[in-house]
Amino acid sequence: MLVNAANLDALRVGFSTAFQAGLGQAPSQWTRIATKFMSSTGSNKYGWLGDLPGMREWIGPRQIHGLKQYDYEIKNKPYEETIGVDRDDVEDDNLGIYAPRFTAMGRAVASSKDVLVFAALKAGFATLCYDGQNFFDTDHVVLDENGADTSVANTDGGGGTPWFLIDSKQPINPLILQIRKEAQFVSKDAPTDDNVFMNKQFLYGADGRWAVGFGFWQWCWGSKQPLTAANYAIARAALGSMKGDYGRPIGVSPDLLIVPPSLESAGLKIVNNELGANGETNEWKGTAELLKVPWLA
């Protein structure tokens, strides 16, 4: 193959097409637990996360919901992946090995959001959220009916493999995926580019900017206790009893049980089996959808 502008243009289009195909192949699970927010700056603040909305009887002046004292900020980060194509392979028309690599790159770029979102979920036991507590904690502060501070838990601790129960139908999900720039296919493949002159490599890649953070902890229960019917019942009861400030119920109804592959069997027994471990009717059948997440492995 002659290394000229026309052939390099065709090569770039072919690699870009393979990359786009890979983007479409990636199974995306992050949308089940994270809400996407677009960003136009280097970071965004989410002070409003501390103010759950709710109607009240109108007695006296209106109570205006505004930003609370929280200063929670999510900073965007750059991500990239690059493939080098040897000039000798172009000259020898030995390009069949590259199309699958660019498809795989597209798939990896699309999956990178799942990797980040579920890594953040797993790290929530030791990562701060908007209220200054770990996302999964035993002492989130909420005001009781009398306006006094009271501690609320969204975890029961433990030391085993983590699993999660989530209300996935809320307007804002437990996690936030903040997008500054979606991944774009870029190239550096002019014959006069330094990378070609010095290393005889044409470079093709993708780059974007995004970040992951935490939303409302009230929608999500994280546990490292054994995944049993009894512990599942504890999680459901705790989430269903969540309240906002001043004792106001917020209507949490968990519907998604999230497990790594190693806990798939235990999860299926709880939400799919007709009978319990001792032959009794399984009262939890159908109470949640099981989501097996390979990114939690």
C-alpha positions as a Markdown table, in Angstrom:
| # | Residue | x | y | z |
|---|---|---|---|---|
| 1 | Met | 0.0 | 0.0 | 0.0 |
| 2 | Leu | 1.3 | 3.4 | -0.9 |
| 3 | Val | 1.6 | 5.7 | 2.2 |
| 4 | Asn | -0.2 | 8.8 | 0.7 |
| 5 | Ala | -2.9 | 11.1 | 1.9 |
| 6 | Ala | -5.8 | 9.2 | 0.2 |
| 7 | Asn | -4.8 | 5.9 | 1.7 |
| 8 | Leu | -4.2 | 7.3 | 5.1 |
| 9 | Asp | -7.6 | 9.0 | 5.0 |
| 10 | Ala | -9.3 | 5.7 | 4.1 |
| 11 | Leu | -7.3 | 3.9 | 6.9 |
| 12 | Arg | -8.4 | 6.5 | 9.5 |
| 13 | Val | -12.0 | 6.1 | 8.5 |
| 14 | Gly | -11.8 | 2.3 | 8.7 |
| 15 | Phe | -10.2 | 2.4 | 12.2 |
| 16 | Ser | -12.7 | 5.0 | 13.4 |
| 17 | Thr | -15.6 | 2.8 | 12.1 |
| 18 | Ala | -14.2 | -0.2 | 14.0 |
| 19 | Phe | -13.8 | 2.0 | 17.1 |
| 20 | Gln | -17.5 | 3.1 | 16.9 |
| 21 | Ala | -18.6 | -0.4 | 16.5 |
| 22 | Gly | -16.8 | -1.3 | 19.7 |
| 23 | Leu | -18.5 | 1.5 | 21.5 |
| 24 | Gly | -21.9 | 0.1 | 20.6 |
| 25 | Gln | -21.0 | -3.4 | 21.7 |
| 26 | Ala | -20.2 | -2.7 | 25.3 |
| 27 | Pro | -23.0 | -3.8 | 27.7 |
| 28 | Ser | -23.7 | -0.7 | 29.9 |
| 29 | Gln | -24.8 | -1.3 | 33.5 |
| 30 | Trp | -23.8 | 2.0 | 35.1 |
| 31 | Thr | -27.0 | 3.6 | 34.0 |
| 32 | Arg | -28.9 | 1.5 | 36.5 |
| 33 | Ile | -27.2 | 3.2 | 39.5 |
| 34 | Ala | -25.7 | 6.5 | 38.3 |
| 35 | Thr | -27.3 | 9.7 | 36.9 |
| 36 | Lys | -25.4 | 11.5 | 34.2 |
| 37 | Phe | -24.8 | 15.2 | 34.6 |
| 38 | Met | -23.1 | 17.2 | 31.9 |
| 39 | Ser | -20.3 | 19.5 | 33.0 |
| 40 | Ser | -19.0 | 22.7 | 31.3 |
| 41 | Thr | -16.1 | 23.5 | 33.7 |
| 42 | Gly | -13.2 | 21.7 | 35.4 |
| 43 | Ser | -15.5 | 20.7 | 38.3 |
| 44 | Asn | -19.0 | 21.0 | 39.6 |
| 45 | Lys | -20.4 | 21.5 | 43.1 |
| 46 | Tyr | -23.5 | 19.6 | 44.4 |
| 47 | Gly | -24.4 | 21.5 | 47.5 |
| 48 | Trp | -28.1 | 20.7 | 46.8 |
| 49 | Leu | -27.6 | 17.0 | 47.6 |
| 50 | Gly | -28.3 | 17.8 | 51.3 |
| 51 | Asp | -31.8 | 19.1 | 50.6 |
| 52 | Leu | -34.3 | 16.3 | 49.8 |
| 53 | Pro | -37.5 | 17.9 | 48.4 |
| 54 | Gly | -40.9 | 17.4 | 49.9 |
| 55 | Met | -44.3 | 19.1 | 50.3 |
| 56 | Arg | -45.4 | 20.6 | 53.6 |
| 57 | Glu | -48.6 | 22.1 | 54.8 |
| 58 | Trp | -48.5 | 25.9 | 54.0 |
| 59 | Ile | -48.6 | 27.5 | 57.4 |
| 60 | Gly | -46.9 | 30.9 | 57.7 |
| 61 | Pro | -44.3 | 32.0 | 55.1 |
| 62 | Arg | -43.0 | 29.6 | 52.4 |
| 63 | Gln | -39.9 | 27.6 | 53.3 |
| 64 | Ile | -37.4 | 28.1 | 50.5 |
| 65 | His | -35.2 | 25.2 | 49.6 |
| 66 | Gly | -31.7 | 26.4 | 48.7 |
| 67 | Leu | -28.2 | 25.2 | 48.8 |
| 68 | Lys | -27.3 | 23.8 | 52.3 |
| 69 | Gln | -23.9 | 24.1 | 54.0 |
| 70 | Tyr | -22.4 | 21.2 | 52.0 |
| 71 | Asp | -19.6 | 21.9 | 49.6 |
| 72 | Tyr | -19.4 | 18.6 | 47.7 |
| 73 | Glu | -17.4 | 18.9 | 44.5 |
| 74 | Ile | -16.6 | 16.5 | 41.7 |
| 75 | Lys | -13.5 | 17.2 | 39.6 |
| 76 | Asn | -13.3 | 16.0 | 36.1 |
| 77 | Lys | -10.4 | 13.8 | 35.1 |
| 78 | Pro | -8.9 | 13.1 | 31.6 |
| 79 | Tyr | -8.8 | 9.5 | 30.2 |
| 80 | Glu | -7.2 | 8.2 | 27.1 |
| 81 | Glu | -6.3 | 5.1 | 25.2 |
| 82 | Thr | -3.9 | 5.0 | 22.2 |
| 83 | Ile | -2.9 | 2.4 | 19.6 |
| 84 | Gly | 0.2 | 2.6 | 17.4 |
| 85 | Val | 0.1 | 1.3 | 13.9 |
| 86 | Asp | 3.5 | 0.4 | 12.4 |
| 87 | Arg | 4.3 | 2.1 | 9.1 |
| 88 | Asp | 5.7 | -1.2 | 7.8 |
| 89 | Asp | 2.3 | -2.8 | 8.3 |
| 90 | Val | 0.7 | -0.1 | 6.3 |
| 91 | Glu | 3.3 | -0.4 | 3.5 |
| 92 | Asp | 2.9 | -4.2 | 3.5 |
| 93 | Asp | -0.9 | -3.9 | 3.7 |
| 94 | Asn | -0.8 | -6.1 | 6.8 |
| 95 | Leu | -3.8 | -4.3 | 8.5 |
| 96 | Gly | -6.2 | -7.2 | 9.2 |
| 97 | Ile | -4.8 | -7.4 | 12.8 |
| 98 | Tyr | -5.7 | -3.9 | 13.6 |
| 99 | Ala | -9.5 | -3.7 | 13.0 |
| 100 | Pro | -10.3 | -6.0 | 15.9 |
| 101 | Arg | -8.0 | -4.0 | 18.2 |
| 102 | Phe | -9.8 | -0.8 | 17.4 |
| 103 | Thr | -13.2 | -2.5 | 18.0 |
| 104 | Ala | -11.8 | -3.8 | 21.3 |
| 105 | Met | -10.6 | -0.2 | 22.1 |
| 106 | Gly | -14.1 | 1.2 | 21.5 |
| 107 | Arg | -15.6 | -1.5 | 23.8 |
| 108 | Ala | -13.0 | -0.7 | 26.5 |
| 109 | Val | -13.7 | 3.0 | 26.2 |
| 110 | Ala | -17.4 | 2.5 | 26.6 |
| 111 | Ser | -16.9 | 0.0 | 29.5 |
| 112 | Ser | -14.6 | 2.5 | 31.3 |
| 113 | Lys | -17.6 | 4.3 | 32.7 |
| 114 | Asp | -18.9 | 1.0 | 34.2 |
| 115 | Val | -15.5 | 0.3 | 35.7 |
| 116 | Leu | -15.4 | 3.7 | 37.4 |
| 117 | Val | -19.0 | 3.8 | 38.6 |
| 118 | Phe | -18.9 | 0.3 | 40.2 |
| 119 | Ala | -15.4 | 0.9 | 41.6 |
| 120 | Ala | -16.8 | 3.9 | 43.3 |
| 121 | Leu | -19.7 | 1.9 | 44.6 |
| 122 | Lys | -17.4 | -0.7 | 46.0 |
| 123 | Ala | -15.2 | 2.0 | 47.6 |
| 124 | Gly | -18.2 | 3.7 | 49.2 |
| 125 | Phe | -17.4 | 2.1 | 52.6 |
| 126 | Ala | -14.3 | 4.2 | 52.8 |
| 127 | Thr | -15.1 | 7.3 | 50.6 |
| 128 | Leu | -16.7 | 10.5 | 51.7 |
| 129 | Cys | -19.9 | 11.8 | 50.2 |
| 130 | Tyr | -21.6 | 15.2 | 50.4 |
| 131 | Asp | -22.3 | 15.1 | 54.2 |
| 132 | Gly | -18.7 | 14.4 | 55.1 |
| 133 | Gln | -19.4 | 10.8 | 56.1 |
| 134 | Asn | -18.4 | 7.7 | 54.1 |
| 135 | Phe | -21.1 | 7.0 | 51.6 |
| 136 | Phe | -21.9 | 3.7 | 53.4 |
| 137 | Asp | -21.9 | 4.6 | 57.1 |
| 138 | Thr | -23.7 | 4.1 | 60.4 |
| 139 | Asp | -23.9 | 7.8 | 61.4 |
| 140 | His | -25.3 | 10.0 | 58.6 |
| 141 | Val | -26.9 | 12.9 | 60.4 |
| 142 | Val | -30.6 | 13.6 | 59.8 |
| 143 | Leu | -32.9 | 15.9 | 61.8 |
| 144 | Asp | -35.6 | 14.0 | 63.7 |
| 145 | Glu | -39.2 | 15.3 | 64.2 |
| 146 | Asn | -38.0 | 17.8 | 66.8 |
| 147 | Gly | -35.1 | 19.1 | 64.7 |
| 148 | Ala | -32.5 | 17.3 | 66.7 |
| 149 | Asp | -29.5 | 15.5 | 65.1 |
| 150 | Thr | -30.0 | 11.7 | 64.9 |
| 151 | Ser | -27.7 | 9.1 | 63.3 |
| 152 | Val | -29.0 | 7.0 | 60.4 |
| 153 | Ala | -27.2 | 4.0 | 58.8 |
| 154 | Asn | -27.2 | 2.7 | 55.3 |
| 155 | Thr | -24.9 | -0.2 | 56.1 |
| 156 | Asp | -24.7 | -3.0 | 58.6 |
| 157 | Gly | -20.9 | -3.4 | 58.2 |
| 158 | Gly | -19.3 | -6.9 | 58.0 |
| 159 | Gly | -16.0 | -8.1 | 56.5 |
| 160 | Gly | -17.0 | -10.2 | 53.6 |
| 161 | Thr | -17.8 | -9.7 | 49.9 |
| 162 | Pro | -19.9 | -6.5 | 49.5 |
| 163 | Trp | -23.4 | -6.5 | 48.0 |
| 164 | Phe | -25.8 | -3.7 | 47.5 |
| 165 | Leu | -29.5 | -3.0 | 47.5 |
| 166 | Ile | -30.8 | 0.1 | 45.7 |
| 167 | Asp | -33.9 | 2.0 | 44.9 |
| 168 | Ser | -33.1 | 2.6 | 41.2 |
| 169 | Lys | -36.3 | 4.4 | 40.3 |
| 170 | Gln | -35.6 | 7.7 | 42.1 |
| 171 | Pro | -35.1 | 10.8 | 39.9 |
| 172 | Ile | -31.4 | 11.0 | 40.9 |
| 173 | Asn | -29.5 | 7.7 | 41.4 |
| 174 | Pro | -27.1 | 7.0 | 44.2 |
| 175 | Leu | -24.1 | 7.7 | 42.1 |
| 176 | Ile | -23.2 | 10.6 | 39.7 |
| 177 | Leu | -21.4 | 10.2 | 36.4 |
| 178 | Gln | -20.2 | 13.7 | 35.5 |
| 179 | Ile | -19.3 | 14.2 | 31.8 |
| 180 | Arg | -17.1 | 17.1 | 30.6 |
| 181 | Lys | -16.3 | 15.6 | 27.2 |
| 182 | Glu | -17.4 | 12.3 | 25.7 |
| 183 | Ala | -14.7 | 10.1 | 24.2 |
| 184 | Gln | -13.6 | 11.3 | 20.8 |
| 185 | Phe | -11.5 | 9.4 | 18.2 |
| 186 | Val | -8.3 | 11.3 | 17.3 |
| 187 | Ser | -5.4 | 10.6 | 15.1 |
| 188 | Lys | -1.8 | 11.7 | 14.6 |
| 189 | Asp | -1.1 | 10.1 | 11.2 |
| 190 | Ala | 0.5 | 12.6 | 8.9 |
| 191 | Pro | 3.7 | 11.2 | 7.3 |
| 192 | Thr | 5.5 | 14.2 | 8.6 |
| 193 | Asp | 4.4 | 13.9 | 12.2 |
| 194 | Asp | 7.2 | 13.3 | 14.7 |
| 195 | Asn | 5.9 | 10.0 | 15.8 |
| 196 | Val | 6.1 | 8.7 | 12.2 |
| 197 | Phe | 9.5 | 10.2 | 11.5 |
| 198 | Met | 11.1 | 9.1 | 14.8 |
| 199 | Asn | 9.3 | 5.8 | 15.5 |
| 200 | Lys | 7.5 | 4.9 | 12.2 |
| 201 | Gln | 4.2 | 4.8 | 14.0 |
| 202 | Phe | 0.8 | 6.2 | 13.1 |
| 203 | Leu | -1.1 | 7.0 | 16.3 |
| 204 | Tyr | -4.8 | 6.6 | 16.8 |
| 205 | Gly | -6.7 | 7.0 | 20.1 |
| 206 | Ala | -9.6 | 8.2 | 22.1 |
| 207 | Asp | -9.8 | 10.7 | 24.9 |
| 208 | Gly | -12.4 | 12.2 | 27.1 |
| 209 | Arg | -13.0 | 13.9 | 30.5 |
| 210 | Trp | -15.4 | 12.7 | 33.2 |
| 211 | Ala | -15.6 | 11.8 | 36.8 |
| 212 | Val | -17.7 | 9.8 | 39.3 |
| 213 | Gly | -19.1 | 10.9 | 42.6 |
| 214 | Phe | -21.9 | 10.1 | 45.1 |
| 215 | Gly | -25.5 | 11.2 | 45.1 |
| 216 | Phe | -28.1 | 10.5 | 47.8 |
| 217 | Trp | -26.9 | 7.8 | 50.2 |
| 218 | Gln | -30.6 | 7.4 | 51.3 |
| 219 | Trp | -31.3 | 5.3 | 48.2 |
| 220 | Cys | -28.6 | 2.7 | 48.7 |
| 221 | Trp | -27.6 | 0.0 | 51.3 |
| 222 | Gly | -24.2 | -1.5 | 51.2 |
| 223 | Ser | -23.3 | -4.6 | 53.2 |
| 224 | Lys | -20.3 | -6.9 | 53.8 |
| 225 | Gln | -22.4 | -9.3 | 55.8 |
| 226 | Pro | -23.2 | -12.7 | 54.3 |
| 227 | Leu | -25.9 | -12.4 | 51.6 |
| 228 | Thr | -28.7 | -14.3 | 53.4 |
| 229 | Ala | -32.5 | -13.8 | 53.5 |
| 230 | Ala | -32.1 | -12.5 | 57.0 |
| 231 | Asn | -29.6 | -9.8 | 56.0 |
| 232 | Tyr | -31.5 | -9.0 | 52.9 |
| 233 | Ala | -34.6 | -8.4 | 55.1 |
| 234 | Ile | -32.5 | -6.0 | 57.3 |
| 235 | Ala | -31.5 | -4.0 | 54.2 |
| 236 | Arg | -35.0 | -3.8 | 52.8 |
| 237 | Ala | -36.5 | -2.7 | 56.2 |
| 238 | Ala | -33.8 | -0.1 | 56.7 |
| 239 | Leu | -34.2 | 1.5 | 53.2 |
| 240 | Gly | -37.9 | 1.4 | 53.4 |
| 241 | Ser | -37.8 | 3.3 | 56.7 |
| 242 | Met | -35.5 | 6.1 | 55.5 |
| 243 | Lys | -36.8 | 9.6 | 56.3 |
| 244 | Gly | -35.7 | 13.1 | 55.4 |
| 245 | Asp | -35.2 | 15.9 | 57.9 |
| 246 | Tyr | -38.0 | 16.5 | 60.5 |
| 247 | Gly | -39.1 | 12.9 | 60.3 |
| 248 | Arg | -40.6 | 13.2 | 56.8 |
| 249 | Pro | -40.9 | 9.8 | 54.9 |
| 250 | Ile | -39.2 | 9.9 | 51.5 |
| 251 | Gly | -40.7 | 6.7 | 50.0 |
| 252 | Val | -37.7 | 4.6 | 49.4 |
| 253 | Ser | -38.6 | 1.2 | 47.8 |
| 254 | Pro | -35.6 | -0.9 | 46.9 |
| 255 | Asp | -35.8 | -2.8 | 43.7 |
| 256 | Leu | -32.3 | -3.7 | 42.6 |
| 257 | Leu | -30.0 | -6.3 | 44.3 |
| 258 | Ile | -26.4 | -5.8 | 43.0 |
| 259 | Val | -23.9 | -8.6 | 43.4 |
| 260 | Pro | -20.5 | -9.6 | 42.1 |
| 261 | Pro | -20.3 | -12.9 | 40.2 |
| 262 | Ser | -19.3 | -14.8 | 43.4 |
| 263 | Leu | -22.6 | -13.9 | 45.0 |
| 264 | Glu | -24.9 | -14.6 | 42.0 |
| 265 | Ser | -26.0 | -17.9 | 43.4 |
| 266 | Ala | -26.9 | -16.5 | 46.8 |
| 267 | Gly | -28.7 | -13.6 | 45.2 |
| 268 | Leu | -30.8 | -15.9 | 43.0 |
| 269 | Lys | -31.8 | -18.0 | 46.0 |
| 270 | Ile | -33.2 | -14.9 | 47.7 |
| 271 | Val | -35.1 | -13.1 | 44.8 |
| 272 | Asn | -35.8 | -16.0 | 42.4 |
| 273 | Asn | -36.4 | -19.2 | 44.3 |
| 274 | Glu | -40.0 | -20.3 | 45.2 |
| 275 | Leu | -38.8 | -21.9 | 48.5 |
| 276 | Gly | -36.4 | -20.9 | 51.3 |
| 277 | Ala | -33.5 | -22.9 | 52.6 |
| 278 | Asn | -35.7 | -25.1 | 54.8 |
| 279 | Gly | -38.5 | -25.6 | 52.3 |
| 280 | Glu | -40.7 | -22.8 | 53.5 |
| 281 | Thr | -42.3 | -20.3 | 51.1 |
| 282 | Asn | -39.7 | -17.7 | 50.0 |
| 283 | Glu | -41.3 | -14.4 | 50.9 |
| 284 | Trp | -38.6 | -12.4 | 49.1 |
| 285 | Lys | -39.2 | -13.9 | 45.7 |
| 286 | Gly | -39.6 | -11.1 | 43.1 |
| 287 | Thr | -39.0 | -8.3 | 45.5 |
| 288 | Ala | -35.9 | -7.1 | 43.6 |
| 289 | Glu | -34.2 | -7.6 | 40.3 |
| 290 | Leu | -30.8 | -9.3 | 40.6 |
| 291 | Leu | -28.0 | -7.4 | 38.8 |
| 292 | Lys | -24.8 | -9.4 | 38.5 |
| 293 | Val | -21.9 | -7.0 | 37.8 |
| 294 | Pro | -18.6 | -8.3 | 36.6 |
| 295 | Trp | -16.9 | -5.0 | 37.4 |
| 296 | Leu | -17.4 | -5.8 | 41.1 |
| 297 | Ala | -15.3 | -9.0 | 40.8 |
